[in-house]
Amino acid sequence: MTRDVMEYDVLIVGAGPAGLSAAIRIKQLAAKANQEISVCILEKGAEVGAHILSGAVIDPIALDELIPDWKALGAPLKTPVTDDRFMLLDEDQAFRIPNPLLPPLMNNHGAYIVSLGNVCRWLAEQAEGLGVEIYPGFTAADVLYHENGAVKGVVTGDMGLDKAGKQKADFAAGMELHAKYTLIGEGVRGSLTKALEAQFNLRDHADTQKYGIGFKELWQVAPGQHKPGLVSHSQGWPLDNSTGGGSYIYHLEDNLVAVGFVVHLNYSNPHLSPFDEFQRFKTHPSIRGLFEGGKRLSYGARAISEGGLQSVPELTFPGGALIGCAAGFLNVPRIKGTHNAMKSGMLAAESVVEALAAGRSSDELLAYPAAIKASWVWQDLDKVRNIKPALSKFGNIFGSMYGGFEMWLASFGVRLPWTFSHKKPDHACLKPANECTPINYPKPDGKVSFDKLSSLYISNVNHEENQPCHLRLADSSLAISVNLKEYNSPESRYCPAGVYEIIKSDSGPRLQINAQNCIHCKTCDIKDPMQNITWVTPEGGGGPNYPNM
């Protein structure tokens, strides 16, 4: 197929915090050196911020470096953290851990409660003001390579194909975008990242990546329940000691409250439904009152990378680099990654500008990983490198106690001489269904707890229905012969959007994939026990459209 070609100096995949920060930094440095550097960002969401989902409490350290006058420029960081609370829950009660007992690393003062989607929209305005070209609604479907194997750029997804892959009347071929350097900032478990990791063996010297699934709802609560600046986290109920995770509740401005729940995807019981654990959490006696009489505005879910320092792959390949959550820079105990994602984009940008100034192209940006290891990003992750594996190794209670001990030592400048490793990938942690206890979840009450379909409605998800399915099975028979028979069809529970459904008929059960429901969380790509499901990009502009998330 003949495709149109566009040429740039730098191509960035993903208009998230990392990609936008990289673009801004490139343009800042280019202007300072009187260089002309063309920069393009591809974004698969219908608009910048449409697919951005995060709690979010952000540490402004990277933003202070990137745009020091962000306050004067109207950045949407309106609610500073004024109160920190950490709770332990059992089924009936909540026990608050006194703040002086919490490691200083867990202190959120100086951070801001934000809509990360709105922060990205504002960063996009700053980038476009500097001359960056941003194209929302276009997917980066495949990587392009030079004859010598270096990355040449990407091809955008074809539009107007039917379910059988045949061209419809409105067919439009994807374009080739070529660049001297391509930065991949597509977020957690991106399809291009997976391809590049395999092509260049980027994970050969890294531990397996570990993941969680994070849920979020945005509520407008009664004025008497609203406490602007309050940040609350919890561990414990409804999860058992062997299932990692916890909650967050963040009070923004205008009576808005973000509530969310994270379940670590190394859980073993295939009967567990992360979505229903989240809904059950909101019914706790100490939580329910906050939301009664309020209005639920938005819902979404997204996989998050939890492996930390041990799971960071090689960051560069000939012709480009991984930035942000594509590389995995989340600080798990702080539940913060935006500052590290932004800084990684900035450091990659500096190495790109240096390379272009030297007349280089399509080689490895070796200055970038060296800069990461010398930066506060590496220090941030090194201090907490043992927390996630300790939770996996010792369980929630003793793992949290160990983690608190190590973080307190880190606050005094003491670094323990060992680093725990991640053992199994998350998909290998499921046990057969007959070895595990079924979980009976309460019926949603429609007041504080809800079902998947009503939740999906307020995620504003939309896909062109007559298009190739973007959730691909390597072997369709495994859905019944293995997943249903041995694991009781876990995909029908770990998916937060009702995509996977077992249909019973006279000819036997079959798996139905409701791809139009997909909110691009990537959990199925991660947790399927046979690694039989591959998530690829659907038509550009499809998926959720999160407002103020």
C-alpha positions in Angstrom: 0.0 0.0 0.0 1.3 3.4 -0.9 1.1 5.8 2.1 1.7 9.5 2.5 4.9 10.3 4.4 5.6 13.2 6.8 9.1 13.9 8.0 10.1 15.3 11.4 13.2 15.7 13.5 11.4 14.2 16.6 8.3 12.1 16.8 6.6 11.4 20.1 4.0 8.8 20.6 1.6 9.7 23.4 0.4 13.1 24.7 0.8 12.2 28.3 3.0 14.0 30.9 6.2 12.4 29.6 5.6 13.1 25.9 4.4 16.7 26.4 7.3 17.5 28.7 9.7 16.1 26.2 8.2 18.2 23.4 8.3 21.4 25.5 11.8 20.8 26.6 13.0 20.2 23.1 11.5 23.4 21.9 12.9 25.4 24.9 16.4 24.1 24.2 16.1 24.7 20.5 15.0 28.3 21.0 17.9 28.9 23.4 20.4 27.5 20.9 18.7 29.1 17.9 18.0 25.7 16.4 15.0 24.7 14.3 13.7 21.3 15.5 10.4 20.0 14.2 8.4 18.0 16.8 5.2 16.0 16.3 3.1 14.2 18.9 0.6 11.5 18.1 -2.2 10.9 20.5 -4.7 8.0 20.1 -7.4 9.7 22.3 -10.0 11.9 20.6 -8.4 14.9 22.3 -5.4 15.4 24.6 -6.4 14.2 28.0 -9.2 11.9 26.8 -7.3 8.7 27.9 -5.5 10.2 30.9 -6.5 8.6 34.1 -4.8 9.1 37.4 -5.7 9.9 41.1 -3.9 12.3 41.1 -1.7 13.9 43.7 1.4 15.2 41.9 4.7 16.4 43.2 5.5 19.6 41.3 9.2 19.2 41.3 9.4 18.4 37.5 6.9 21.1 36.6 9.0 23.6 38.6 12.0 22.7 36.4 10.1 22.6 33.1 7.9 25.8 33.5 9.0 27.7 36.6 6.2 30.3 36.1 3.4 27.7 35.8 1.3 29.5 38.4 1.3 32.8 36.5 0.5 30.9 33.3 -2.6 29.4 34.8 -1.7 25.7 35.3 -4.6 23.8 36.7 -3.0 23.0 40.0 -5.5 24.6 42.3 -5.7 22.4 45.4 -2.6 22.0 47.6 -2.6 19.1 50.0 -3.5 20.4 53.5 -4.3 17.1 55.3 -2.8 13.6 55.1 -4.5 10.6 56.5 -3.7 6.9 56.3 -6.2 4.3 57.5 -6.2 0.6 58.1 -9.6 -1.0 57.5 -11.3 -4.1 58.8 -14.9 -5.0 57.8 -16.5 -2.6 60.3 -13.9 -0.1 61.5 -11.2 2.2 60.4 -8.0 2.8 62.4 -5.9 5.8 61.6 -2.1 5.6 61.7 -0.8 8.7 63.4 1.1 10.9 60.9 4.3 11.0 63.0 4.6 7.2 62.6 4.5 7.4 58.8 7.8 7.6 56.9 8.5 11.1 55.6 8.5 9.8 52.1 4.7 9.3 52.5 4.1 13.0 53.3 2.1 14.7 50.6 2.4 18.3 51.8 3.8 20.4 49.0 1.9 18.3 46.4 -1.3 19.2 44.6 -4.5 17.3 44.0 -5.3 17.6 40.3 -7.1 16.3 37.3 -4.1 14.9 35.4 -6.2 15.0 32.2 -6.6 18.8 32.6 -2.9 19.2 33.4 -2.1 17.4 30.1 -4.5 19.7 28.3 -2.7 22.7 29.7 0.7 21.3 28.9 -0.5 20.7 25.3 -1.4 24.4 25.1 2.1 25.3 26.2 3.7 22.9 23.7 1.6 24.1 20.8 2.5 27.7 21.7 6.1 26.7 21.2 5.4 25.2 17.8 4.8 21.5 18.6 2.4 19.8 16.2 -0.1 17.6 18.1 -2.4 15.2 16.3 -5.1 13.7 18.5 -7.3 10.9 17.2 -4.3 9.2 15.4 -2.9 5.9 16.6 0.6 4.7 16.2 -0.1 1.3 14.9 3.3 -0.1 14.0 7.0 0.7 14.2 8.9 1.4 11.0 12.6 0.4 10.7 15.5 1.4 8.5 17.3 -1.2 6.5 20.0 -1.3 9.2 17.4 -2.1 11.9 17.1 1.4 13.5 13.7 2.8 14.2 12.6 5.0 11.4 9.2 6.2 12.8 5.7 4.8 12.9 2.7 4.2 10.7 -0.6 5.5 11.9 -3.6 3.1 11.9 -5.8 2.7 8.8 -9.3 4.1 9.2 -12.4 2.7 7.6 -11.8 -1.1 7.7 -14.7 -3.4 8.5 -14.7 -6.3 11.0 -13.2 -8.6 8.3 -10.4 -6.1 7.6 -11.9 -5.1 4.2 -12.0 -1.4 3.1 -15.3 0.4 3.6 -16.4 3.4 1.6 -14.8 5.9 4.0 -11.4 4.0 4.0 -8.3 6.2 4.7 -4.9 4.6 4.7 -2.6 5.4 7.6 0.4 7.7 7.1 4.1 7.0 7.6 5.7 9.4 10.0 9.5 9.4 9.8 11.8 11.0 12.3 15.5 11.2 13.3 14.4 10.1 16.8 11.2 8.6 18.1 10.2 8.8 21.7 7.7 6.3 23.0 5.5 7.7 25.7 2.4 5.6 25.2 1.9 4.6 28.8 1.7 1.3 30.6 1.8 -1.9 28.5 1.7 -0.1 25.1 1.6 -2.2 22.0 4.6 -0.4 20.4 6.6 -0.8 23.7 6.0 -4.5 23.7 7.1 -4.7 20.1 10.3 -2.7 20.7 11.1 -4.7 23.9 11.0 -7.9 21.8 12.8 -6.4 18.8 15.7 -5.1 20.8 15.7 -7.4 23.8 15.2 -4.5 26.1 14.0 -6.6 29.0 16.9 -9.1 29.0 18.5 -7.6 32.1 15.4 -6.5 33.9 13.0 -8.2 36.3 9.5 -9.0 34.9 7.3 -6.0 35.1 4.6 -6.0 37.8 1.2 -4.3 37.4 -1.9 -3.2 39.2 -5.3 -2.1 38.0 -6.4 1.3 39.2 -10.0 2.5 39.3 -11.2 6.0 39.7 -14.6 7.7 40.1 -15.1 11.5 40.2 -18.0 12.5 42.6 -19.7 15.8 43.5 -20.4 15.4 47.2 -22.6 17.3 49.6 -20.8 20.6 50.7 -20.8 19.4 54.3 -18.7 16.4 53.3 -16.2 18.3 51.3 -12.7 19.0 52.8 -10.5 20.7 50.1 -6.9 19.5 50.3 -7.7 16.3 52.2 -5.7 13.2 51.0 -6.7 9.9 52.5 -5.3 6.4 51.7 -6.2 3.0 53.1 -5.1 -0.6 53.2 -7.0 -3.7 54.3 -10.6 -4.5 53.8 -12.1 -5.6 51.4 -8.8 -7.3 50.3 -7.3 -10.2 52.2 -3.7 -10.3 53.4 -2.5 -12.1 50.3 -4.0 -9.6 47.9 -2.2 -6.3 47.5 -3.8 -3.0 47.0 -5.6 -0.1 48.7 -7.7 3.0 48.2 -7.3 6.7 47.8 -9.8 9.6 48.4 -8.7 13.1 47.2 -10.8 16.2 47.9 -10.4 18.7 45.0 -12.0 22.1 44.6 -15.8 22.8 43.9 -17.1 19.9 46.1 -15.3 17.3 43.8 -13.9 14.2 45.3 -11.8 11.6 43.5 -12.1 8.1 44.9 -10.2 5.1 43.6 -8.9 1.7 44.4 -5.8 -0.3 43.2 -5.6 -4.1 43.1 -2.2 -5.6 42.4 -2.5 -8.0 39.5 -0.4 -10.7 41.1 -3.5 -11.9 43.0 -4.1 -15.7 42.9 -7.8 -16.2 43.2 -9.5 -16.2 39.8 -12.9 -15.6 41.4 -11.7 -12.1 42.5 -13.2 -9.2 40.6 -11.2 -6.0 41.1 -14.1 -3.8 40.0 -16.4 -5.3 42.6 -13.7 -5.0 45.3 -13.7 -1.2 44.5 -17.5 -1.0 44.7 -17.5 -2.9 47.9 -14.9 -0.6 49.4 -17.2 2.4 49.1 -19.8 0.6 51.3 -17.5 0.6 54.4 -19.2 2.3 57.3 -16.4 4.9 57.5 -16.5 5.7 53.8 -20.2 5.4 52.7 -21.3 8.6 54.3 -19.0 10.7 52.2 -20.8 9.7 49.0 -24.4 9.3 50.2 -26.4 12.2 48.6 -23.6 12.9 46.1 -23.5 12.4 42.4 -21.1 10.2 40.5 -19.8 12.1 37.5 -17.1 9.9 35.8 -15.6 6.4 35.9 -12.5 4.8 34.5 -9.8 2.2 35.0 -6.2 1.8 33.9 -3.3 -0.6 34.5 -0.4 0.8 36.3 3.3 -0.4 36.3 4.4 -1.4 39.8 7.8 -3.1 39.2 9.9 -0.1 40.1 13.6 0.1 39.6 14.2 -3.7 39.1 11.7 -3.8 36.2 12.9 -0.8 34.2 14.1 -2.1 30.8 16.9 -0.7 28.7 15.6 2.7 27.9 17.2 3.2 24.4 17.2 1.5 21.1 18.7 2.7 17.7 16.5 5.6 16.7 14.7 6.3 20.0 13.9 5.8 23.6 11.2 4.8 26.1 9.9 7.6 28.4 7.4 7.8 31.2 5.2 4.9 32.1 6.2 3.1 28.9 9.5 2.5 30.9 7.8 2.2 34.3 8.8 5.0 36.6 6.0 4.8 39.2 6.9 5.2 42.8 4.5 2.5 44.3 4.3 3.5 48.0 3.9 7.2 47.1 1.4 6.3 44.4 3.1 8.9 42.3 4.7 8.7 38.8 3.8 12.0 37.1 6.9 13.8 38.4 9.2 11.0 37.3 7.4 10.6 33.9 7.9 14.3 33.2 11.5 14.3 34.2 12.2 11.3 32.1 10.7 13.1 29.1 12.8 16.2 29.8 16.1 14.2 30.1 15.3 12.3 26.9 14.7 15.7 25.2 18.0 17.0 26.3 19.8 14.0 24.8 17.9 14.4 21.6 18.8 18.1 21.2 22.4 17.3 21.9 22.4 14.5 19.3 20.7 16.7 16.6 23.1 19.5 17.3 26.0 17.1 16.6 24.4 16.1 13.3 23.4 12.6 14.5 20.2 10.7 13.8 18.8 7.2 14.3 21.5 6.1 16.7 21.2 5.3 20.4 20.7 8.2 22.8 23.1 6.8 25.4 23.2 10.1 27.3 19.6 9.6 28.3 19.9 6.5 30.5 23.1 7.9 32.0 21.2 11.1 32.9 18.3 9.1 34.4 20.6 7.2 36.7 22.3 10.5 37.8 18.9 12.2 38.4 16.5 12.4 41.3 14.2 10.0 39.4 16.6 7.1 40.1 17.0 8.2 43.7 13.3 8.4 44.1 12.8 4.8 42.9 15.9 3.4 44.6 14.6 4.4 48.1 11.5 2.3 47.6 12.8 -0.5 45.4 12.1 -3.2 47.9 8.5 -2.2 48.9 6.5 -3.9 46.2 8.5 -7.2 46.2 8.2 -7.2 50.0 4.5 -7.0 49.8 4.5 -9.9 47.3 7.0 -11.9 49.5 5.6 -11.3 53.0 1.9 -10.3 52.4 0.3 -7.0 53.2 0.8 -6.9 56.9 4.4 -7.9 57.3 5.3 -6.5 53.9 4.0 -3.1 54.9 5.8 -3.3 58.2 9.0 -4.1 56.4 8.4 -1.3 53.9 7.8 1.2 56.6 11.1 0.2 58.3 13.1 0.5 55.1 11.5 3.9 54.2 12.3 5.2 57.6 16.0 4.1 57.2 16.0 5.8 53.8 14.8 9.1 55.4 18.0 9.0 57.5 20.2 8.3 54.5 20.6 4.6 55.2 20.4 2.3 52.1 20.1 -1.4 52.9 22.6 -3.5 50.8 20.1 -5.8 49.2 17.5 -5.5 46.4 14.6 -8.0 46.3 13.6 -9.4 42.9 10.2 -9.9 41.3 9.7 -13.6 40.7 6.6 -14.6 38.7 4.9 -12.4 36.1 1.3 -11.5 37.1 -0.4 -13.8 34.6 1.4 -16.8 36.2 0.0 -16.1 39.7 -3.5 -17.4 39.1 -4.4 -20.7 40.8 -7.0 -23.1 39.3 -10.5 -22.1 40.3 -11.2 -25.3 42.2 -8.3 -24.5 44.6 -9.8 -21.1 45.5 -12.8 -19.9 47.5 -15.5 -18.3 45.4 -16.4 -14.7 46.3 -20.0 -13.6 46.6 -20.1 -9.9 46.0 -23.2 -7.9 47.2 -25.6 -6.6 44.6 -24.9 -2.9 43.8 -27.2 -0.5 45.6 -27.2 2.2 42.9 -26.4 4.8 45.5 -22.7 4.3 46.3 -22.0 1.0 44.5 -22.8 0.3 40.9 -22.5 -2.3 38.1 -20.1 -2.3 35.2 -22.5 -1.2 32.5 -23.8 1.9 34.3 -20.2 2.8 35.1 -19.2 2.3 31.5 -21.8 4.8 30.5 -20.1 7.7 32.4 -16.7 6.8 30.9 -18.0 8.1 27.6 -16.5 5.1 25.8 -17.1 4.9 22.1 -15.7 2.8 19.2 -16.8 2.5 15.6 -18.5 -0.9 15.9 -17.7 -2.2 12.4 -14.0 -2.3 12.6 -11.4 -5.1 13.2 -11.4 -6.3 16.8 -8.4 -4.8 18.6 -8.4 -7.6 21.2 -6.8 -10.5 19.5 -6.7 -14.2 20.5 -3.8 -16.2 19.5 -5.9 -19.4 19.9 -9.6 -18.9 20.3 -10.2 -22.4 21.7 -8.2 -21.6 24.9 -10.9 -19.3 26.2 -13.1 -22.4 26.8 -10.6 -25.3 27.1 -8.3 -23.5 29.6 -9.7 -20.2 30.9 -13.3 -21.4 31.5 -12.5 -25.0 32.4 -9.5 -24.4 34.7 -9.9 -20.7 35.9 -13.7 -20.1 35.6 -13.2 -17.4 32.9 -11.2 -14.9 34.9 -11.3 -12.4 32.0 -15.0 -11.8 32.7 -14.0 -10.5 36.2 -10.6 -8.8 35.8 -11.9 -6.7 32.9 -13.4 -3.5 34.3 -15.7 -2.9 31.4 -17.6 -6.1 30.6 -15.7 -6.7 27.4 -15.4 -10.5 27.9 -18.5 -12.6 28.3 -19.2 -16.3 28.3 -22.3 -17.1 26.2 -24.0 -20.4 26.8 -25.9 -22.1 23.9 -27.0 -25.5 22.7 -23.7 -26.0 21.0 -21.7 -25.2 24.1 -20.2 -22.1 25.8 -18.3 -19.5 23.7 -16.4 -16.4 24.5 -18.0 -13.1 23.3 -15.7 -10.1 23.0 -17.6 -6.8 23.3 -14.7 -4.7 22.0 -16.8 -1.6 21.8 -16.8 -1.5 25.7 -13.0 -1.4 26.0 -11.6 1.5 28.0 -8.0 0.6 27.0 -6.9 -0.4 30.5 -4.7 -3.3 29.1 -5.5 -5.6 32.0 -6.5 -8.5 29.7 -3.1 -8.2 27.9 -1.4 -8.5 31.3 -3.5 -11.0 33.4 -4.7 -13.6 30.9 -3.2 -16.8 32.3 -2.2 -18.2 28.9 -1.1 -14.8 27.5 -3.5 -15.5 24.7 -5.0 -12.0 24.5 -3.1 -9.2 22.8 -4.3 -5.6 22.9 -3.6 -3.5 19.8 -4.7 0.0 18.9 -8.2 0.4 17.5 -9.2 3.2 15.2 -7.9 6.5 16.4 -10.2 8.5 18.6 -11.9 5.4 20.0 -12.0 4.4 23.6 -13.1 6.5 26.7 -13.3 10.3 26.8 -12.6 11.2 30.4 -13.6 14.6 31.5 -11.7 16.2 34.4 -10.1 12.8 35.3 
